[in-house]
């Protein structure tokens, strides 16, 4: 008889007097293991006709807990040793599932006692109900693994109702246990639409309670269920949201007003998530205002972001496309710090999103924003200046050609050597340059050879300006290329037209 630690869990191995060993696995702590040992000690004493009061018990939980654990002595007296061990194992899986979302512990217990997955307590709750009610400080992946283990052991528990007819999804919504809710809905999206004994499904409860954080995965589940059934997602969402008691249910109003603790409404939360299933349905149903700004209770914490700002922050390009179509004006809306969505895209950086925003509102590139993100004292900057300050050259390259030439050239010059490769892109977009503008192009300038075809296409004078500023290695390569081309013409006895020579020389930087 004794207890021994397992990884992150404890188990009690009991050498019964009959010679048959028993074990209770996956206990959360040494204290729980001591409680199990005390219960088994009591059972052994009862079987032997010994006074329980004479036992030296180890558990810190005290006599009241032991009385509950042994059913006031009746469990120890009436149950067989095996039945008592099975009951303790059922308790272990309840504790492991509810308190720690420990998938490994759940798997061990279920391997030893598969019936533990369907064990119910006095409220009619199974381990999956308890897991749904308890938020554990573990990664969402661990919660999902624990849900999967319990569902695989007993698939019916996913839709099992307690005394009120509430499923695990009902309790995950009620307790705002979003990781558990997402895991449950991933296995069975239709759980979002399963009613309890009073006709309330999890989606309706979330709407009525204005539970914004839970509403997003629930709406996504409705979209998934509609796709699987070949139904129209909007029709299914509206049908799911309707309750027989219309006086208690105004889904559109409730959904529009639903705000989570950071001041974000439904569309903000949907824009932050991968994919656009929920966002599409919410926009189609009119559940939320795409122009609304986040409104944190604390003014110091309120960024005043639109859903488009949120989509840009999370790099959700499909969501950006949807929101730009739904509310084009939001492309020019500045947040608390004066940053438009394009400023955020330039700072983070979000190259693909930058292109989408420029296509929708090219004038956004000329707006000056709050500069240093999160610093109201920062100097106002254009998105190009933001990208250059953060050394995001790929984004800066996409932003060239939208602001006045003088502003762009000044921004490139101010950015220093790190921005020198972008001068080629500037010349390509802006040729011809004036003498004053060429004077601001550094010499030598790396990668400027890429601009030679565009310069040649305009005039030999512009091409000479490029050649004068080539890096030494590029200048040497161009000279070698020109000599080889001249020698080839001499050997062949031909004279290529100037335009053909210019085009041929343009390939030196390829």
C-alpha positions as CSV (number, residue, x, y, z in Angstrom):
1,X,0.0,0.0,0.0
2,X,1.3,3.4,-0.8
3,X,1.2,6.5,-3.0
4,X,3.6,7.3,-5.8
5,X,3.9,10.4,-8.0
6,X,3.2,10.3,-11.7
7,X,3.9,13.2,-14.1
8,X,1.7,16.0,-12.8
9,X,-0.6,13.5,-11.1
10,X,-0.6,11.0,-8.3
11,X,-1.9,7.5,-8.0
12,X,-2.8,5.3,-5.1
13,X,-1.9,1.6,-5.4
14,X,-3.7,-0.5,-2.7
15,X,-2.6,-4.0,-1.8
16,X,-6.0,-5.5,-0.7
17,X,-6.0,-8.2,1.9
18,X,-7.7,-10.6,-0.6
19,X,-4.5,-10.4,-2.6
20,X,-6.1,-8.5,-5.5
21,X,-4.4,-5.1,-6.0
22,X,-6.5,-2.0,-6.7
23,X,-5.4,1.4,-8.1
24,X,-6.9,4.9,-8.3
25,X,-5.1,6.9,-11.0
26,X,-4.6,10.5,-12.0
27,X,-5.2,12.3,-8.7
28,X,-4.4,16.0,-8.8
29,X,-2.4,16.3,-5.7
30,X,-0.8,14.4,-2.8
31,X,-3.7,15.7,-0.6
32,X,-6.2,14.0,-2.9
33,X,-4.1,10.8,-2.8
34,X,-4.2,11.0,1.0
35,X,-7.9,11.4,1.0
36,X,-8.3,8.3,-1.3
37,X,-6.0,6.3,1.0
38,X,-8.0,7.3,4.1
39,X,-11.3,6.2,2.4
40,X,-9.8,2.9,1.6
41,X,-8.4,2.6,5.1
42,X,-12.0,3.2,6.4
43,X,-13.3,0.5,4.0
44,X,-10.7,-2.0,5.2
45,X,-11.5,-1.2,8.9
46,X,-15.3,-1.6,8.3
47,X,-14.8,-4.9,6.5
48,X,-12.6,-6.1,9.4
49,X,-15.1,-4.9,12.0
50,X,-12.5,-2.5,13.5
51,X,-13.5,0.9,15.0
52,X,-13.0,3.7,12.4
53,X,-12.2,6.2,15.2
54,X,-9.0,4.4,16.0
55,X,-7.5,5.0,12.5
56,X,-4.7,7.5,12.0
57,X,-6.0,9.4,9.0
58,X,-3.7,11.4,6.7
59,X,-6.1,13.7,4.8
60,X,-6.0,17.4,5.6
61,X,-9.6,17.7,4.5
62,X,-10.9,16.5,7.8
63,X,-13.7,14.3,9.0
64,X,-16.6,16.1,7.3
65,X,-15.1,15.5,3.9
66,X,-14.4,11.9,4.8
67,X,-18.0,11.5,5.8
68,X,-19.1,12.8,2.5
69,X,-16.6,10.7,0.6
70,X,-17.8,7.5,2.4
71,X,-21.5,8.4,2.3
72,X,-21.6,8.7,6.1
73,X,-20.2,5.2,6.3
74,X,-22.8,3.6,4.2
75,X,-20.6,3.5,1.1
76,X,-17.8,1.8,3.0
77,X,-20.3,-0.6,4.6
78,X,-22.5,-1.5,1.6
79,X,-20.3,-1.3,-1.4
80,X,-17.7,-3.9,-2.4
81,X,-14.1,-2.9,-2.4
82,X,-14.1,-2.9,-6.2
83,X,-17.2,-0.7,-6.3
84,X,-15.7,1.8,-4.0
85,X,-12.5,1.9,-6.0
86,X,-14.5,2.5,-9.2
87,X,-16.4,5.3,-7.5
88,X,-13.1,6.9,-6.5
89,X,-11.9,6.7,-10.0
90,X,-15.0,8.4,-11.2
91,X,-14.3,11.2,-8.8
92,X,-10.8,11.3,-10.1
93,X,-11.8,11.9,-13.7
94,X,-14.3,14.5,-12.5
95,X,-11.6,16.4,-10.7
96,X,-9.0,16.0,-13.5
97,X,-11.5,17.2,-16.1
98,X,-12.9,20.1,-14.1
99,X,-9.9,21.5,-12.4
100,X,-6.9,21.0,-14.7
101,X,-8.3,20.1,-18.1
102,X,-5.6,17.5,-17.9
103,X,-6.0,15.3,-21.0
104,X,-3.3,12.9,-20.0
105,X,-4.9,12.3,-16.6
106,X,-8.3,11.9,-18.2
107,X,-6.9,9.4,-20.7
108,X,-5.3,7.3,-17.9
109,X,-8.5,7.2,-15.8
110,X,-10.7,6.4,-18.8
111,X,-8.4,3.5,-19.7
112,X,-8.8,2.1,-16.2
113,X,-12.5,2.9,-15.9
114,X,-14.3,3.8,-19.2
115,X,-17.6,4.2,-17.4
116,X,-16.2,7.2,-15.5
117,X,-16.9,9.4,-18.6
118,X,-20.6,9.0,-18.1
119,X,-20.7,9.1,-14.3
120,X,-23.1,11.7,-13.0
121,X,-23.2,13.6,-9.8
122,X,-26.2,14.9,-7.9
123,X,-26.8,17.7,-10.4
124,X,-26.8,15.3,-13.3
125,X,-23.4,16.6,-14.4
126,X,-20.9,14.4,-16.2
127,X,-17.2,15.1,-16.4
128,X,-17.7,17.0,-19.6
129,X,-20.3,19.3,-17.9
130,X,-17.7,20.0,-15.2
131,X,-14.9,20.7,-17.6
132,X,-17.2,23.1,-19.5
133,X,-17.8,25.0,-16.3
134,X,-14.2,25.4,-15.1
135,X,-11.7,27.7,-16.7
136,X,-8.2,26.3,-16.2
137,X,-4.9,28.2,-16.7
138,X,-3.8,26.0,-19.5
139,X,-3.3,26.4,-23.2
140,X,-6.5,26.1,-25.3
141,X,-5.0,23.0,-27.0
142,X,-4.9,21.2,-23.7
143,X,-8.6,21.9,-23.1
144,X,-9.4,20.7,-26.6
145,X,-7.5,17.5,-25.9
146,X,-9.4,16.9,-22.7
147,X,-12.7,17.4,-24.4
148,X,-11.7,15.1,-27.2
149,X,-10.7,12.3,-24.8
150,X,-14.0,12.5,-22.9
151,X,-16.1,12.7,-26.1
152,X,-14.2,9.7,-27.7
153,X,-14.8,7.7,-24.6
154,X,-18.6,8.5,-24.6
155,X,-19.8,10.5,-27.6
156,X,-23.3,10.8,-26.2
157,X,-22.0,13.1,-23.4
158,X,-21.6,15.9,-25.9
159,X,-25.4,16.2,-26.2
160,X,-26.3,14.9,-22.7
161,X,-28.5,17.2,-20.7
162,X,-28.4,17.6,-16.9
163,X,-31.5,17.9,-14.8
164,X,-32.3,21.2,-16.6
165,X,-31.6,19.7,-20.0
166,X,-28.4,21.8,-20.4
167,X,-25.5,20.3,-22.4
168,X,-21.8,21.0,-21.8
169,X,-22.1,23.7,-24.5
170,X,-24.7,25.5,-22.4
171,X,-22.3,25.6,-19.4
172,X,-19.3,26.6,-21.4
173,X,-21.3,29.6,-22.7
174,X,-22.6,30.5,-19.2
175,X,-19.2,30.3,-17.6
176,X,-17.6,32.2,-20.6
177,X,-15.2,29.2,-21.0
178,X,-14.4,30.0,-24.6
179,X,-11.6,27.4,-25.1
180,X,-14.0,24.6,-23.9
181,X,-16.8,26.0,-26.0
182,X,-14.7,26.1,-29.1
183,X,-13.5,22.6,-28.5
184,X,-17.1,21.3,-28.0
185,X,-18.4,23.1,-31.1
186,X,-15.5,21.9,-33.2
187,X,-16.6,18.3,-32.6
188,X,-20.3,19.1,-33.1
189,X,-21.3,22.5,-34.5
190,X,-25.0,21.7,-34.0
191,X,-24.4,21.9,-30.2
192,X,-24.9,25.7,-30.6
193,X,-28.5,25.0,-31.5
194,X,-29.5,22.3,-28.9
195,X,-32.2,23.6,-26.6
196,X,-32.5,22.9,-22.9
197,X,-35.7,22.0,-21.1
198,X,-36.9,25.6,-21.4
199,X,-36.2,25.9,-25.1
200,X,-33.0,27.9,-24.8
201,X,-30.1,26.9,-26.9
202,X,-26.5,28.2,-26.2
203,X,-26.7,30.8,-29.0
204,X,-29.9,32.3,-27.6
205,X,-28.6,32.3,-24.1
206,X,-25.4,34.1,-25.3
207,X,-27.6,36.7,-27.1
208,X,-29.8,37.3,-24.2
209,X,-26.9,37.6,-21.8
210,X,-24.9,39.7,-24.3
211,X,-22.0,37.3,-24.0
212,X,-19.9,38.7,-26.8
213,X,-16.9,36.4,-26.3
214,X,-19.0,33.3,-26.6
215,X,-21.2,34.5,-29.4
216,X,-18.4,34.5,-32.0
217,X,-17.6,30.7,-31.8
218,X,-21.4,30.0,-31.6
219,X,-22.1,32.0,-34.8
220,X,-19.1,30.2,-36.5
221,X,-20.7,26.9,-35.4
222,X,-24.0,27.9,-37.0
223,X,-22.1,28.7,-40.2
224,X,-20.4,25.3,-40.1
225,X,-23.6,23.5,-39.4
226,X,-25.3,25.3,-42.3
227,X,-22.5,24.4,-44.7
228,X,-22.6,20.8,-43.7
229,X,-26.4,20.6,-44.2
230,X,-26.3,22.7,-47.4
231,X,-28.5,25.4,-45.8
232,X,-28.3,29.1,-46.1
233,X,-26.2,30.3,-43.1
234,X,-28.2,33.5,-42.6
235,X,-31.5,31.7,-42.6
236,X,-30.2,29.2,-40.1
237,X,-28.7,31.9,-37.9
238,X,-32.0,33.8,-37.8
239,X,-34.0,30.6,-37.1
240,X,-31.6,29.6,-34.3
241,X,-31.7,33.0,-32.7
242,X,-35.5,33.0,-32.5
243,X,-37.1,31.9,-29.2
244,X,-40.7,31.0,-28.4
245,X,-40.8,33.8,-25.9
246,X,-40.3,36.8,-28.1
247,X,-40.6,39.3,-25.2
248,X,-37.4,37.9,-23.7
249,X,-35.5,37.7,-27.0
250,X,-34.5,40.6,-29.2
251,X,-31.4,39.0,-30.8
252,X,-30.5,41.9,-33.2
253,X,-30.6,44.5,-30.4
254,X,-28.8,42.3,-28.0
255,X,-26.1,41.3,-30.4
256,X,-25.5,44.8,-31.5
257,X,-25.1,45.9,-27.9
258,X,-22.9,42.9,-26.8
259,X,-19.6,44.2,-25.6
260,X,-16.8,42.2,-24.0
261,X,-14.6,43.5,-21.2
262,X,-12.1,45.2,-23.5
263,X,-14.8,47.4,-25.0
264,X,-15.0,45.4,-28.2
265,X,-18.3,44.5,-29.9
266,X,-19.2,41.4,-31.9
267,X,-17.7,42.7,-35.2
268,X,-14.4,43.6,-33.5
269,X,-14.1,40.1,-32.1
270,X,-15.1,38.4,-35.4
271,X,-12.6,40.5,-37.3
272,X,-9.8,39.3,-35.0
273,X,-10.4,35.6,-35.6
274,X,-9.0,33.5,-38.5
275,X,-11.5,33.1,-41.3
276,X,-14.6,35.1,-42.0
277,X,-17.5,32.7,-41.4
278,X,-18.8,34.6,-38.3
279,X,-18.0,38.0,-39.8
280,X,-20.0,37.3,-43.0
281,X,-23.0,36.1,-41.0
282,X,-23.0,39.0,-38.6
283,X,-22.7,41.6,-41.4
284,X,-25.5,39.9,-43.4
285,X,-27.7,39.7,-40.3
286,X,-27.0,43.3,-39.4
287,X,-25.8,42.3,-35.9
288,X,-23.3,45.1,-35.3
289,X,-22.1,48.4,-36.8
290,X,-18.9,48.1,-38.9
291,X,-18.2,51.8,-38.2
292,X,-18.4,51.4,-34.4
293,X,-15.3,52.0,-32.3
294,X,-14.2,50.0,-29.3
295,X,-14.9,51.7,-26.1
296,X,-13.0,50.4,-23.1
297,X,-14.4,51.4,-19.7
298,X,-11.0,53.0,-18.9
299,X,-10.3,56.0,-21.2
300,X,-6.6,55.3,-20.8
301,X,-7.1,51.8,-22.2
302,X,-9.5,52.7,-25.0
303,X,-7.8,52.5,-28.4
304,X,-11.1,53.4,-30.2
305,X,-10.5,50.9,-32.9
306,X,-13.0,50.0,-35.7
307,X,-13.5,46.4,-36.7
308,X,-11.3,47.2,-39.7
309,X,-8.4,48.2,-37.3
310,X,-8.8,44.9,-35.5
311,X,-8.7,42.9,-38.8
312,X,-5.6,44.8,-39.8
313,X,-3.9,44.2,-36.5
314,X,-4.5,40.4,-36.8
315,X,-3.5,40.3,-40.5
316,X,-6.9,39.0,-41.5
317,X,-6.9,40.0,-45.1
318,X,-10.3,38.3,-46.0
319,X,-11.9,40.2,-43.1
320,X,-10.3,43.4,-44.4
321,X,-11.9,42.9,-47.8
322,X,-15.3,42.3,-46.2
323,X,-15.2,45.3,-43.9
324,X,-13.9,47.6,-46.7
325,X,-16.9,46.7,-48.8
326,X,-19.3,47.0,-45.9
327,X,-18.0,50.3,-44.6
328,X,-15.6,52.0,-47.1
329,X,-15.4,55.1,-44.9
330,X,-13.6,53.2,-42.1
331,X,-10.4,53.1,-44.2
332,X,-9.9,56.7,-43.3
333,X,-11.0,56.5,-39.6
334,X,-8.2,57.2,-37.1
335,X,-8.0,55.6,-33.7
336,X,-7.2,57.3,-30.4
337,X,-3.6,57.9,-31.5
338,X,-4.5,59.2,-34.9
339,X,-3.6,56.0,-36.7
340,X,-5.7,54.8,-39.6
341,X,-5.9,51.1,-40.6
342,X,-3.1,51.9,-43.1
343,X,-0.9,53.2,-40.4
344,X,-1.3,50.0,-38.5
345,X,-0.6,47.9,-41.6
346,X,2.6,49.9,-42.1
347,X,3.8,49.5,-38.5
348,X,3.1,45.8,-37.9
349,X,3.8,45.1,-40.9
350,X,0.9,43.7,-43.0
351,X,2.0,43.8,-46.7
352,X,-1.0,42.0,-48.2
353,X,-3.4,44.1,-46.1
354,X,-1.6,47.3,-47.2
355,X,-2.3,46.5,-50.9
356,X,-6.0,45.9,-50.1
357,X,-6.3,49.2,-48.2
358,X,-4.5,51.2,-50.9
359,X,-6.8,49.7,-53.6
360,X,-9.9,50.7,-51.6
361,X,-8.7,54.2,-50.5
362,X,-5.4,55.4,-52.1
363,X,-5.9,58.8,-50.4
364,X,-5.2,57.0,-47.0
365,X,-1.5,57.0,-47.9
366,X,-1.4,60.8,-47.7
367,X,-2.9,61.1,-44.2
368,X,-0.7,61.9,-41.2
369,X,-1.4,59.9,-38.1
370,X,-0.3,59.5,-34.5
371,X,3.2,58.4,-35.4
372,X,4.6,56.2,-32.6
373,X,1.9,53.6,-32.0
374,X,0.6,54.0,-28.5
375,X,2.5,57.2,-27.9
376,X,0.2,60.3,-28.3
377,X,3.3,62.5,-28.2
378,X,4.7,61.1,-31.4
379,X,5.0,63.3,-34.4
380,X,2.3,62.9,-37.1
381,X,3.5,60.6,-39.9
382,X,2.3,59.2,-43.2
383,X,2.0,55.4,-43.5
384,X,5.2,55.5,-45.6
385,X,7.1,57.3,-42.8
386,X,5.8,54.8,-40.3
387,X,6.9,51.8,-42.5
388,X,10.4,53.4,-43.0
389,X,10.8,54.1,-39.3
390,X,10.1,50.5,-38.5
391,X,12.4,49.4,-41.4
392,X,9.5,47.5,-43.1
393,X,10.8,47.9,-46.6
394,X,8.4,45.5,-48.3
395,X,5.4,47.6,-47.0
396,X,7.2,50.9,-47.7
397,X,7.8,49.7,-51.3
398,X,4.0,49.3,-51.8
399,X,3.3,52.7,-50.4
400,X,5.6,54.6,-52.9
401,X,3.8,56.6,-55.6
402,X,0.8,57.8,-53.5
403,X,2.2,60.9,-51.7
404,X,3.6,64.0,-53.3
405,X,7.0,63.3,-54.8
406,X,8.8,65.8,-52.5
407,X,7.3,64.2,-49.4
408,X,8.3,60.7,-50.5
409,X,11.8,61.7,-51.5
410,X,12.3,63.5,-48.2
411,X,11.0,60.5,-46.2
412,X,13.4,58.2,-48.1
413,X,16.3,60.5,-47.5
414,X,15.5,60.9,-43.8
415,X,15.3,57.1,-43.3
416,X,19.0,56.8,-44.0
417,X,21.0,53.9,-45.6
418,X,18.4,51.3,-44.7
419,X,16.1,52.9,-47.2
420,X,18.6,53.2,-50.1
421,X,17.3,50.1,-51.9
422,X,13.9,51.8,-52.2
423,X,15.3,54.7,-54.3
424,X,15.1,52.4,-57.4
425,X,11.4,51.9,-56.7
426,X,10.9,55.6,-56.3
427,X,12.6,56.4,-59.6
428,X,10.6,53.7,-61.4
429,X,7.4,55.1,-60.1
430,X,8.3,58.8,-60.5
431,X,10.6,59.2,-63.5
432,X,11.3,61.8,-64.8
433,X,13.0,63.4,-61.8
434,X,14.2,67.0,-61.8
435,X,17.8,68.0,-61.2
436,X,16.9,69.0,-57.7
437,X,15.3,65.6,-57.0
438,X,18.2,63.7,-58.5
439,X,20.4,65.6,-56.1
440,X,18.6,64.0,-53.2
441,X,19.3,60.4,-54.5
442,X,22.3,59.0,-52.8
443,X,25.4,58.2,-54.8
444,X,26.4,55.4,-54.9
445,X,23.0,53.9,-54.4
446,X,22.6,50.1,-54.1
447,X,20.1,48.4,-56.4
448,X,19.5,51.6,-58.4
449,X,20.3,49.6,-61.5
450,X,16.8,48.2,-61.4
451,X,15.5,51.7,-62.4
452,X,17.6,51.8,-65.6
453,X,15.0,50.4,-67.9
454,X,12.4,52.9,-66.7
455,X,15.0,55.7,-67.1
456,X,16.0,54.6,-70.6
457,X,12.3,54.4,-71.5
458,X,12.0,58.1,-70.7
459,X,15.2,59.6,-72.0
460,X,19.0,59.1,-72.2
461,X,19.4,62.1,-69.7
462,X,17.4,60.2,-67.1
463,X,19.4,57.1,-67.8
464,X,22.7,59.0,-67.3
465,X,21.5,60.1,-63.9
466,X,20.9,56.5,-62.9
467,X,24.4,55.4,-64.2
468,X,26.1,58.2,-62.3
469,X,24.7,56.8,-59.0
470,X,25.3,53.1,-59.5
471,X,27.2,51.2,-56.9
472,X,30.8,50.4,-58.0
473,X,30.0,46.7,-58.6
474,X,27.0,47.6,-60.7
475,X,28.9,50.2,-62.6
476,X,31.7,47.7,-63.4
477,X,29.1,45.1,-64.5
478,X,27.4,47.7,-66.8
479,X,30.7,48.8,-68.3
480,X,31.7,45.1,-69.0
481,X,28.3,44.5,-70.5
482,X,28.5,47.6,-72.8
483,X,32.1,46.6,-74.0
484,X,30.9,43.1,-74.8
485,X,27.9,44.4,-76.7
486,X,30.2,46.8,-78.7
487,X,32.6,44.0,-79.5
488,X,29.8,41.8,-80.7
489,X,28.6,44.5,-83.0
490,X,32.1,45.0,-84.4
491,X,32.7,41.3,-85.0
492,X,29.3,40.9,-86.7
493,X,29.6,44.1,-88.7
494,X,26.3,45.4,-87.5
495,X,25.1,48.6,-85.9
496,X,22.1,48.2,-83.5
497,X,19.6,51.0,-83.2
498,X,20.0,53.2,-80.1
499,X,16.7,51.9,-78.7
500,X,17.9,48.3,-79.0
501,X,21.2,49.1,-77.3
502,X,19.4,50.8,-74.5
503,X,17.1,47.8,-74.0
504,X,20.1,45.4,-74.1
505,X,22.0,47.5,-71.5
506,X,19.0,47.5,-69.3
507,X,19.4,43.8,-68.7
508,X,22.7,44.2,-66.9
509,X,21.0,44.4,-63.5
510,X,18.6,41.4,-64.2
